[in-house]
Amino acid sequence: MESSIENVDVVEYNYKDENKKTIRKNLEVDFIINRGSNRYYILSALNVDTREK
């Protein structure tokens, strides 16, 4: 199985809410790993000070 790693800043995430309305969000990610037909999004954090983060 072949893998690849990309450095990325922002990924657009599209989904539908409970009213079937399309929502678009920009998510900050550090890496995307493509492995076969799977895609993994990784955001690394050095320190998370509060529970909200």
Steps between C-alpha positions, in 0.01 A plus 500: 500500500642836398495801736563869449527794740414862416560819701179704508370808679124498438256236374143581396250270675147474358207335675122529533335610823179358647298721259690361197672836455857473368754639745858584399775534756870561464695272732863556590712190455874436502517183293285284275598136463363310201523125548322296238139624486519650854589859581612609849508865613743585782520812713791499740504698823795578720286613793128510572444732795123489531227238458337710223802460275 
